[in-house]
Amino acid sequence: MLRPKGQKENPQLTFFTKFTRIFMMLMTLVYIALGILIIFAPEAMRLSFSNEIRYALGGILILYGVVRFVRAYQRNKRNTEDNGYED
């Protein structure tokens, strides 16, 4: 639909978009929590890895969670600015 120049439509977020945003943030928390759990509570997960492997695996999961959060945040911010969405 055509609209006058300078006016932006303010479309509402769809259920799928909201669900995707929440899911991305939830998964970042899951990766970070799992990394912390592997490093600090291996007996809770019944892991029999050496300390070096535990720290490496936990560190990788924490780093991946942080990278995933940054990417999700940037994507969310870019989409919000491009489409004129407001929560």
Residue frames relative to the residue before (quaternion, step in Angstrom):
aa qw qx qy qz dx dy dz
M 1.0000 0.0000 0.0000 0.0000 0.00 0.00 0.00
L 0.4191 -0.7127 0.5071 0.2436 3.54 -0.95 0.89
R 0.0388 -0.7783 0.6265 0.0164 3.53 -1.10 0.72
P 0.6169 -0.5546 0.3907 0.3990 3.58 -1.13 0.51
K 0.5864 -0.5828 0.4279 0.3653 3.55 -1.16 0.65
G 0.7601 0.3653 -0.2798 0.4588 3.53 -1.09 0.75
Q 0.6791 0.4303 -0.3027 0.5118 3.59 1.19 -0.32
K 0.1786 -0.7690 0.6058 0.0983 3.53 -0.97 0.90
E 0.4324 -0.6409 0.5591 0.2995 3.48 -1.14 0.68
N 0.2533 -0.7480 0.5918 0.1617 3.56 -1.18 0.54
P 0.0632 -0.8353 0.5454 0.0281 3.58 0.34 1.20
Q 0.4421 -0.6727 0.5256 0.2752 3.55 -1.12 0.65
L 0.5422 -0.6085 0.4680 0.3416 3.55 -1.17 0.61
T 0.4170 -0.6891 0.5308 0.2636 3.54 -1.02 0.78
F 0.6619 -0.4927 0.3796 0.4184 3.55 -1.27 0.33
F 0.6519 0.5276 -0.3175 0.4425 3.58 0.94 -0.88
T 0.6501 0.5132 -0.3186 0.4610 3.60 0.96 -0.81
K 0.6573 0.4947 -0.3082 0.4778 3.58 0.94 -0.86
F 0.6499 0.5181 -0.3118 0.4604 3.57 0.95 -0.89
T 0.6501 0.5230 -0.3144 0.4527 3.59 0.95 -0.87
R 0.6504 0.5126 -0.3181 0.4617 3.58 0.94 -0.85
I 0.6728 0.4879 -0.2951 0.4715 3.57 0.88 -0.91
F 0.6553 0.5196 -0.3103 0.4520 3.58 0.95 -0.87
M 0.6461 0.5161 -0.3288 0.4562 3.61 0.95 -0.83
M 0.6774 0.4786 -0.2958 0.4739 3.59 0.91 -0.85
L 0.6333 0.5306 -0.3273 0.4585 3.58 1.02 -0.77
M 0.6718 0.4939 -0.3054 0.4600 3.58 0.93 -0.83
T 0.6034 0.5320 -0.3757 0.4602 3.61 1.05 -0.57
L 0.6506 0.5040 -0.3143 0.4731 3.58 0.99 -0.78
V 0.6287 0.5359 -0.3366 0.4518 3.60 1.02 -0.76
Y 0.6683 0.4950 -0.3108 0.4602 3.61 0.88 -0.89
I 0.6682 0.4926 -0.3044 0.4672 3.59 0.90 -0.89
A 0.6685 0.4968 -0.3044 0.4623 3.59 0.91 -0.89
L 0.6459 0.5141 -0.3220 0.4634 3.58 0.98 -0.79
G 0.6364 0.5229 -0.3250 0.4647 3.59 1.01 -0.78
I 0.6582 0.4952 -0.3014 0.4802 3.57 0.97 -0.87
L 0.6509 0.5193 -0.3129 0.4569 3.57 0.96 -0.83
I 0.6527 0.5074 -0.3193 0.4631 3.59 0.95 -0.80
I 0.6830 0.4856 -0.2943 0.4594 3.58 0.96 -0.82
F 0.8287 0.3047 -0.1245 0.4527 3.57 0.68 -1.08
A 0.8037 0.1894 -0.1129 0.5527 3.63 1.11 -0.35
P 0.0274 0.8419 -0.5385 0.0232 3.61 0.60 1.05
E 0.6172 0.5572 -0.3561 0.4264 3.58 1.11 -0.59
A 0.5908 0.5632 -0.3685 0.4450 3.61 1.14 -0.51
M 0.7414 0.3605 -0.2110 0.5252 3.58 1.13 -0.63
R 0.3800 -0.7553 0.4473 0.2916 3.55 1.37 0.02
L 0.2686 0.7644 -0.5274 0.2557 3.54 0.87 1.03
S 0.1474 -0.7899 0.5894 0.0835 3.55 -1.00 0.78
F 0.3031 0.7440 -0.5274 0.2764 3.56 0.99 0.89
S 0.5438 -0.5642 0.4844 0.3890 3.53 -1.27 0.29
N 0.6814 -0.5006 0.3419 0.4101 3.56 -1.25 0.39
E 0.6416 0.5376 -0.3324 0.4345 3.60 0.94 -0.82
I 0.6741 0.4807 -0.2938 0.4777 3.57 0.93 -0.88
R 0.6242 0.5383 -0.3350 0.4565 3.60 1.00 -0.79
Y 0.6876 0.4768 -0.2841 0.4681 3.58 0.85 -0.99
A 0.6497 0.5126 -0.3199 0.4612 3.59 0.97 -0.81
L 0.6860 0.4756 -0.2872 0.4698 3.59 0.84 -0.96
G 0.6606 0.4992 -0.3059 0.4700 3.58 0.93 -0.84
G 0.6575 0.5147 -0.3010 0.4606 3.57 0.99 -0.84
I 0.6384 0.5177 -0.3198 0.4713 3.56 1.01 -0.80
L 0.6664 0.4973 -0.3073 0.4628 3.60 0.92 -0.84
I 0.6481 0.4991 -0.3196 0.4782 3.58 0.98 -0.79
L 0.6571 0.5049 -0.3092 0.4665 3.58 0.91 -0.89
Y 0.6509 0.5061 -0.3143 0.4705 3.59 0.95 -0.85
G 0.6393 0.5242 -0.3264 0.4582 3.59 0.99 -0.76
V 0.6573 0.4971 -0.3071 0.4758 3.58 0.98 -0.83
V 0.6501 0.5038 -0.3153 0.4734 3.61 0.93 -0.88
R 0.6545 0.5119 -0.3093 0.4625 3.57 0.94 -0.85
F 0.6336 0.5222 -0.3288 0.4667 3.60 1.03 -0.75
V 0.6607 0.5054 -0.3127 0.4586 3.59 0.89 -0.92
R 0.6689 0.4932 -0.3032 0.4663 3.58 0.91 -0.87
A 0.6542 0.5022 -0.3140 0.4704 3.60 0.96 -0.81
Y 0.6455 0.5192 -0.3187 0.4607 3.58 0.99 -0.81
Q 0.6692 0.4927 -0.2986 0.4693 3.59 0.91 -0.92
R 0.6467 0.5142 -0.3143 0.4676 3.57 0.98 -0.84
N 0.6521 0.5130 -0.3055 0.4671 3.56 0.94 -0.88
K 0.6700 0.4993 -0.2957 0.4631 3.57 0.91 -0.92
R 0.6581 0.5118 -0.3029 0.4617 3.58 0.94 -0.90
N 0.6760 0.4853 -0.2959 0.4690 3.59 0.89 -0.91
T 0.6333 0.5291 -0.3317 0.4571 3.58 1.01 -0.77
E 0.6923 0.4677 -0.2842 0.4702 3.58 0.89 -0.90
D 0.6725 0.5137 -0.3039 0.4377 3.61 0.93 -0.86
N 0.7885 0.3465 -0.1657 0.4805 3.55 0.90 -0.92
G 0.4392 -0.7179 0.4504 0.2982 3.58 1.20 -0.13
Y 0.3050 0.7648 -0.5125 0.2436 3.59 1.11 0.59
E 0.0598 -0.7446 0.6610 0.0715 3.50 -1.23 0.55
D 0.4259 -0.7065 0.5048 0.2543 3.55 -0.96 0.88
